[in-house]
Amino acid sequence: MRAGSFAKLTQDRENTTQVTFHYVEGHAETFTIPMRAQEFQEEVLNLLNQPWLTFHLADQTVFICTARVVKVEVKPGIPELQGQGVFSNSLRVSTMQRAAVGRLPTDT
């Protein structure tokens, strides 16, 4: 890694947001957009109300029909997003954790 590469990589991560769209058909695709998570937070509800989203990539343009999207994942998270239907401090339960419930003794 060249000198300064780590600093640039860290800065790039701070200035970008990774968005994963999961579609009705079962597949998913991820995009990195040049926008801080805080900026994306301000736009996300408006974006999801649009019938189509457009992503310009280096070699193509991608149009996404929001009616075909069943889940959107955003990294880094945007905990500042508050309001009705928003659940703070949530945890994802893996299949392994779900299967282990009731099978292993737990300290409570």
Stockholm file with secondary structure:
# STOCKHOLM 1.0

chainA/1-108         MRAGSFAKLTQDRENTTQVTFHYVEGHAETFTIPMRAQEFQEEVLNLLNQPWLTFHLADQTVFICTARVVKVEVKPGIPELQGQGVFSNSLRVSTMQRAAVGRLPTDT
#=GR chainA/1-108 SS CCTTHHHHHHHHHHTCEEEEEEETTSCEEEEEESSCHHHHHHHHHHHHTSSEEEEECSSCEEEEEGGGEEEEEEESCCTTCCSTTCCTTCCCCCHHHHHHTTTSCCCC
#=GC SS_cons         CCTTHHHHHHHHHHTCEEEEEEETTSCEEEEEESSCHHHHHHHHHHHHTSSEEEEECSSCEEEEEGGGEEEEEEESCCTTCCSTTCCTTCCCCCHHHHHHTTTSCCCC
//
